[in-house]
């Protein structure tokens, strides 16, 4: 007993795949047509097969254009992708125009006017014998090849308008006929399925990249990096994942605004150290934990810094965790670049939340390590005061007693010198005890004094005090921003020497009289040791951080041989304009 035949208009059962429905509709579309159309079915099937291969979205769009042009024997083909807001085109893929001609034409169509704009708001099949006489046409730009015949067919993905497929200039000079219309309609249906699959694949790959980026940030932050390097990692990962021109991290400042503290960019931006005033509406929203999305920073009235106006679309995402706003992550794209999609905004917001959580965990870890250091410093200070000074004092009294009893003048003079040396030693130990008991909030403002404080603090874990030498009036000529970064670079260099160099001698030189390669006056920090040097294949994250910090200020950093025997050890040089 045979099954009853299905009516051409009968609905499909629930759960029938879209591809099956599309294929069935395509088959019904061809029923009853002339032998000429039927004879082109193999060509259509081959075109559908070609369109359905591959999963990369832009490659799929290129393939659809090329296949549609071959199927309808058209000289030119293009796909205009409708923007998310339904106004204009977000992408325009073309076939038949070489790159040299495309460069002479200039900007691609944006779909805000003309015939392409009309098809966005009225997505239907449109066939014209001469598009130039259509009242909706607005003409062609200079250097554009002539186009007369036109066929436009909408492309739908899961029932929603994705864009329009345009064909122009049939090669035999004739108009596009009914057969071309039916063929291209069927191809557009298959194209919608292929585009839908490509978009799903691209979305999955995009989510995978953002997840991998979040994992990389968390791993880097918990690996023991300092605060500056941690923020630089967040900025670099965000720039890569968001496909933006830069990745920028801002932190709240004392005046209620926000200061740029980390920048990742292929080109110098001059953004490091720039502050956004508290009067900015954007700052208020960000400190409230709200994300800010800007379509064009160059024209947005809320933007208050000239540096930001050099960009186009911008995402500003608060780095917040457990109700606390740690800072802001900014990912700007170049002017004229495509805006961020809803999917990108969602993924970036999730990345910012994960990065904020990792930052809090890294901060807690550093606090624990800092607390352990302070406790160790307190213990060392107590031991120095209660044991070492008391024993030195007792030794000095014994020597003074021996000096009085001695009748030999040479012995008296020698013992007297020893007592004087012990007095000096006791004073130096008391100075060290005072430095050990100082907290970070008590740091003095002078750059020279801050350098000395870093050297004294490094002396505790090193077991000896590095030597130091100053050249020039560093307290008066070096600005606050450069000085702050020089201190951070000195701290990084001394930390590397303590952890890796196994050095017995370290020399620190700060020279504010240097002339940089570009002719600017600058300050140069040199930290040289006689340790084991940098092994082949060893980690260089600290050195990269120094170089990145210097370059952000317009300077440079490098390393070379040290001051040990046969140039053993390492010399780190860091310089920047002041």
ZAMARGU-4260 file (C-alpha; in steps of 0.2 Angstrom, whole numbers, plus 5000, padded with zeros to 4 digits):
<rodrens>
0) 5000/5000/5000 | 5008/5016/4995 | 5009/5032/5005 | 4998/5046/5001 | 5007/5060/4991
5) 5011/5076/5000 | 5002/5092/4993 | 5014/5105/4986 | 5007/5117/4999 | 5007/5105/5014
10) 5016/5111/5029 | 5032/5102/5035 | 5031/5091/5051 | 5038/5099/5066 | 5057/5096/5068
15) 5060/5095/5049 | 5078/5103/5046 | 5078/5119/5036 | 5090/5112/5023 | 5077/5098/5019
20) 5063/5111/5018 | 5073/5122/5007 | 5077/5108/4995 | 5059/5103/4994 | 5054/5121/4990
25) 5067/5122/4977 | 5061/5106/4969 | 5043/5112/4969 | 5049/5129/4961 | 5056/5120/4946
30) 5041/5109/4943 | 5031/5113/4928 | 5045/5124/4920 | 5051/5123/4902 | 5064/5111/4896
35) 5077/5126/4894 | 5075/5129/4913 | 5076/5110/4917 | 5091/5108/4907 | 5100/5120/4918
40) 5096/5110/4934 | 5113/5101/4934 | 5122/5118/4933 | 5111/5124/4948 | 5114/5108/4958
45) 5133/5110/4955 | 5131/5128/4960 | 5122/5123/4976 | 5135/5110/4980 | 5149/5123/4978
50) 5140/5136/4989 | 5138/5123/5003 | 5156/5119/5005 | 5167/5128/5018 | 5162/5136/5035
55) 5172/5152/5035 | 5159/5166/5033 | 5169/5178/5022 | 5175/5164/5011 | 5157/5158/5009
60) 5151/5175/5004 | 5165/5176/4990 | 5160/5159/4984 | 5142/5164/4983 | 5146/5179/4973
65) 5157/5169/4961 | 5144/5155/4959 | 5129/5167/4956 | 5138/5176/4943 | 5142/5160/4933
70) 5125/5153/4935 | 5116/5169/4928 | 5131/5173/4916 | 5133/5190/4924 | 5149/5200/4923
75) 5148/5207/4941 | 5140/5200/4957 | 5140/5207/4975 | 5132/5203/4992 | 5127/5218/5004
80) 5126/5212/5022 | 5113/5222/5031 | 5119/5230/5048 | 5112/5224/5064 | 5101/5239/5066
85) 5094/5237/5049 | 5101/5254/5043 | 5114/5252/5030 | 5127/5239/5026 | 5140/5232/5038
90) 5149/5222/5024 | 5150/5222/5005 | 5158/5208/4996 | 5160/5209/4977 | 5165/5199/4962
95) 5171/5204/4945 | 5180/5220/4949 | 5199/5219/4951 | 5208/5227/4966 | 5216/5241/4956
100) 5199/5247/4950 | 5192/5245/4968 | 5205/5256/4975 | 5202/5269/4962 | 5183/5269/4966
105) 5187/5271/4984 | 5174/5268/4998 | 5162/5253/4996 | 5143/5256/4996 | 5136/5259/5013
110) 5118/5256/5009 | 5111/5272/5016 | 5105/5278/5000 | 5101/5274/4982 | 5095/5257/4975
115) 5104/5247/4988 | 5097/5256/5002 | 5079/5254/4995 | 5082/5235/4994 | 5087/5235/5013
120) 5070/5242/5018 | 5060/5233/5004 | 5069/5216/5003 | 5061/5208/4987 | 5067/5202/4970
125) 5070/5216/4959 | 5074/5215/4940 | 5079/5230/4930 | 5083/5232/4911 | 5093/5248/4915
130) 5096/5253/4933 | 5102/5270/4929 | 5085/5276/4924 | 5077/5269/4940 | 5071/5284/4951
135) 5079/5276/4966 | 5097/5275/4958 | 5109/5289/4964 | 5122/5285/4951 | 5140/5278/4952
140) 5156/5286/4959 | 5171/5290/4948 | 5180/5276/4940 | 5166/5264/4943 | 5163/5252/4928
145) 5147/5254/4918 | 5132/5244/4924 | 5115/5243/4916 | 5105/5227/4918 | 5102/5222/4937
150) 5095/5208/4947 | 5093/5209/4966 | 5087/5194/4977 | 5086/5195/4996 | 5096/5182/5006
155) 5087/5175/5022 | 5095/5166/5036 | 5083/5157/5047 | 5069/5168/5041 | 5078/5184/5045
160) 5085/5196/5031 | 5104/5193/5030 | 5107/5204/5015 | 5104/5205/4996 | 5113/5197/4982
165) 5116/5208/4967 | 5120/5204/4949 | 5123/5216/4935 | 5128/5216/4917 | 5123/5200/4908
170) 5137/5195/4897 | 5127/5193/4881 | 5120/5211/4883 | 5102/5204/4886 | 5092/5207/4901
175) 5091/5194/4915 | 5076/5183/4911 | 5064/5173/4921 | 5075/5158/4921 | 5089/5168/4929
180) 5077/5174/4942 | 5071/5157/4947 | 5089/5150/4947 | 5096/5164/4958 | 5081/5163/4970
185) 5085/5144/4972 | 5104/5148/4974 | 5099/5162/4987 | 5090/5149/4997 | 5105/5138/4998
190) 5116/5153/5001 | 5105/5157/5017 | 5108/5139/5023 | 5127/5140/5020 | 5128/5157/5028
195) 5118/5151/5043 | 5130/5137/5045 | 5146/5148/5043 | 5139/5160/5056 | 5136/5146/5068
200) 5154/5140/5065 | 5161/5157/5067 | 5152/5161/5083 | 5158/5145/5090 | 5176/5148/5085
205) 5174/5166/5092 | 5168/5160/5109 | 5182/5147/5109 | 5195/5161/5107 | 5188/5172/5120
210) 5187/5158/5132 | 5206/5153/5128 | 5210/5172/5131 | 5202/5172/5148 | 5211/5156/5153
215) 5228/5164/5147 | 5224/5180/5157 | 5220/5170/5173 | 5236/5160/5171 | 5247/5175/5168
220) 5240/5185/5183 | 5242/5170/5195 | 5259/5166/5189 | 5266/5180/5201 | 5267/5195/5189
225) 5268/5212/5196 | 5253/5223/5195 | 5259/5233/5180 | 5263/5217/5170 | 5246/5210/5175
230) 5237/5225/5168 | 5248/5224/5152 | 5243/5206/5150 | 5224/5211/5151 | 5226/5225/5138
235) 5236/5214/5126 | 5224/5199/5126 | 5209/5211/5125 | 5216/5219/5109 | 5220/5203/5101
240) 5203/5195/5105 | 5192/5211/5100 | 5202/5213/5084 | 5204/5231/5090 | 5218/5244/5086
245) 5223/5245/5105 | 5219/5238/5122 | 5219/5250/5136 | 5217/5248/5155 | 5212/5263/5166
250) 5211/5264/5185 | 5202/5277/5196 | 5213/5291/5201 | 5213/5301/5217 | 5203/5316/5209
255) 5189/5304/5205 | 5193/5302/5186 | 5202/5288/5178 | 5220/5286/5172 | 5228/5276/5158
260) 5240/5263/5166 | 5242/5250/5153 | 5242/5251/5134 | 5244/5238/5120 | 5246/5244/5102
265) 5256/5241/5087 | 5258/5260/5085 | 5263/5273/5098 | 5248/5280/5105 | 5254/5292/5119
270) 5240/5287/5130 | 5249/5281/5145 | 5247/5292/5159 | 5232/5302/5151 | 5218/5305/5163
275) 5199/5306/5160 | 5192/5320/5171 | 5178/5315/5184 | 5166/5327/5175 | 5165/5315/5160
280) 5148/5306/5159 | 5157/5290/5153 | 5168/5290/5169 | 5152/5291/5180 | 5144/5277/5170
285) 5159/5266/5171 | 5162/5269/5190 | 5144/5263/5192 | 5148/5247/5184 | 5139/5250/5167
290) 5147/5246/5150 | 5149/5260/5137 | 5148/5257/5119 | 5152/5271/5106 | 5149/5269/5087
295) 5161/5283/5083 | 5173/5291/5096 | 5178/5305/5084 | 5160/5312/5084 | 5153/5307/5101
300) 5150/5322/5112 | 5154/5312/5128 | 5172/5309/5123 | 5183/5322/5132 | 5201/5317/5127
305) 5209/5320/5110 | 5218/5303/5110 | 5201/5294/5110 | 5195/5305/5095 | 5207/5296/5084
310) 5197/5280/5085 | 5180/5274/5078 | 5170/5261/5087 | 5175/5259/5105 | 5170/5246/5119
315) 5172/5252/5137 | 5170/5239/5150 | 5171/5240/5169 | 5183/5228/5177 | 5171/5223/5191
320) 5170/5209/5203 | 5159/5206/5218 | 5152/5224/5216 | 5169/5232/5216 | 5175/5242/5201
325) 5194/5239/5199 | 5196/5249/5183 | 5190/5250/5165 | 5195/5240/5149 | 5194/5249/5133
330) 5195/5241/5115 | 5195/5255/5102 | 5195/5251/5083 | 5201/5262/5069 | 5191/5276/5062
335) 5179/5268/5048 | 5181/5251/5055 | 5166/5240/5057 | 5156/5242/5074 | 5156/5229/5087
340) 5142/5216/5085 | 5131/5211/5099 | 5140/5194/5101 | 5157/5203/5102 | 5150/5215/5115
345) 5143/5200/5126 | 5159/5190/5124 | 5170/5205/5129 | 5159/5209/5144 | 5161/5191/5150
350) 5180/5193/5147 | 5181/5209/5157 | 5172/5200/5172 | 5184/5186/5171 | 5199/5197/5170
355) 5193/5207/5185 | 5191/5191/5195 | 5208/5186/5190 | 5215/5203/5195 | 5207/5202/5212
360) 5214/5184/5215 | 5231/5190/5209 | 5230/5206/5221 | 5225/5195/5235 | 5240/5183/5231
365) 5252/5198/5231 | 5245/5205/5247 | 5249/5188/5255 | 5266/5188/5248 | 5269/5207/5254
370) 5262/5203/5271 | 5275/5189/5272 | 5289/5201/5267 | 5284/5214/5280 | 5283/5201/5294
375) 5300/5195/5289 | 5307/5213/5288 | 5300/5216/5306 | 5308/5200/5312 | 5325/5205/5304
380) 5323/5223/5312 | 5320/5216/5329 | 5335/5204/5328 | 5346/5218/5322 | 5340/5229/5336
385) 5340/5216/5350 | 5355/5205/5346 | 5367/5213/5333 | 5367/5231/5340 | 5368/5225/5358
390) 5383/5213/5354 | 5392/5227/5344 | 5389/5239/5358 | 5396/5226/5371 | 5411/5223/5359
395) 5414/5241/5358 | 5414/5243/5377 | 5426/5228/5379 | 5438/5236/5366 | 5437/5253/5375
400) 5442/5244/5391 | 5457/5235/5383 | 5462/5252/5375 | 5463/5260/5393 | 5474/5246/5400
405) 5486/5245/5385 | 5502/5255/5387 | 5507/5253/5369 | 5503/5268/5359 | 5500/5259/5342
410) 5488/5247/5351 | 5478/5261/5358 | 5477/5270/5341 | 5472/5254/5332 | 5459/5249/5345
415) 5452/5267/5345 | 5449/5266/5326 | 5440/5249/5328 | 5429/5257/5341 | 5425/5271/5329
420) 5421/5259/5315 | 5409/5250/5327 | 5400/5266/5331 | 5398/5269/5312 | 5392/5252/5309
425) 5379/5253/5323 | 5373/5270/5315 | 5371/5261/5298 | 5362/5246/5306 | 5350/5258/5315
430) 5347/5267/5298 | 5343/5250/5290 | 5331/5246/5304 | 5322/5262/5301 | 5320/5258/5282
435) 5314/5241/5286 | 5300/5248/5297 | 5294/5260/5284 | 5278/5257/5275 | 5275/5260/5257
440) 5264/5275/5261 | 5278/5284/5269 | 5288/5284/5253 | 5296/5302/5251 | 5293/5312/5235
445) 5310/5315/5229 | 5316/5303/5214 | 5333/5302/5222 | 5326/5297/5239 | 5314/5285/5231
450) 5329/5276/5221 | 5338/5275/5238 | 5323/5267/5246 | 5322/5254/5233 | 5340/5250/5234
455) 5339/5249/5253 | 5324/5238/5252 | 5332/5226/5240 | 5347/5225/5251 | 5337/5214/5263
460) 5334/5199/5252 | 5350/5201/5242 | 5361/5201/5258 | 5371/5216/5253 | 5368/5234/5247
465) 5369/5238/5229 | 5381/5253/5225 | 5373/5268/5217 | 5378/5284/5208 | 5368/5299/5202
470) 5372/5310/5187 | 5363/5326/5185 | 5349/5335/5194 | 5336/5320/5193 | 5325/5328/5207
475) 5322/5343/5197 | 5322/5338/5178 | 5313/5321/5178 | 5294/5322/5178 | 5282/5313/5189
480) 5276/5301/5175 | 5294/5296/5169 | 5300/5295/5188 | 5286/5284/5193 | 5290/5272/5178
485) 5309/5273/5182 | 5306/5267/5200 | 5295/5253/5193 | 5309/5248/5181 | 5322/5249/5195
490) 5311/5238/5206 | 5309/5225/5192 | 5328/5225/5188 | 5333/5223/5206 | 5319/5209/5208
495) 5326/5200/5193 | 5344/5201/5200 | 5338/5194/5217 | 5328/5180/5210 | 5339/5174/5195
500) 5356/5182/5195 | 5364/5175/5210 | 5375/5191/5211 | 5388/5197/5223 | 5388/5214/5217
505) 5375/5226/5209 | 5379/5244/5203 | 5364/5256/5200 | 5367/5272/5190 | 5353/5285/5186
510) 5359/5298/5173 | 5348/5313/5169 | 5360/5321/5157 | 5358/5308/5142 | 5353/5313/5125
515) 5341/5300/5117 | 5343/5294/5099 | 5329/5306/5093 | 5338/5321/5101 | 5327/5323/5116
520) 5334/5325/5134 | 5331/5309/5144 | 5335/5299/5160 | 5344/5283/5159 | 5344/5269/5172
525) 5358/5256/5172 | 5357/5241/5183 | 5373/5230/5181 | 5377/5214/5191 | 5391/5200/5191
530) 5379/5185/5192 | 5376/5170/5181 | 5368/5180/5166 | 5353/5176/5156 | 5352/5158/5151
535) 5347/5153/5133 | 5329/5150/5132 | 5325/5157/5149 | 5310/5168/5154 | 5311/5186/5148
540) 5294/5192/5153 | 5302/5205/5165 | 5314/5212/5152 | 5299/5213/5140 | 5289/5222/5153
545) 5304/5235/5155 | 5305/5237/5136 | 5286/5239/5134 | 5286/5252/5148 | 5300/5262/5141
550) 5292/5262/5123 | 5276/5268/5130 | 5285/5284/5135 | 5295/5286/5119 | 5310/5277/5126
555) 5319/5260/5125 | 5326/5246/5135 | 5339/5233/5132 | 5352/5222/5141 | 5370/5216/5138
560) 5385/5209/5147 | 5387/5212/5165 | 5402/5218/5177 | 5409/5201/5182 | 5424/5192/5176
565) 5424/5190/5157 | 5409/5201/5156 | 5399/5189/5167 | 5382/5194/5173 | 5369/5206/5165
570) 5368/5224/5162 | 5350/5231/5160 | 5347/5248/5153 | 5331/5258/5153 | 5329/5276/5146
575) 5315/5288/5143 | 5312/5306/5139 | 5308/5317/5154
</rodrens>
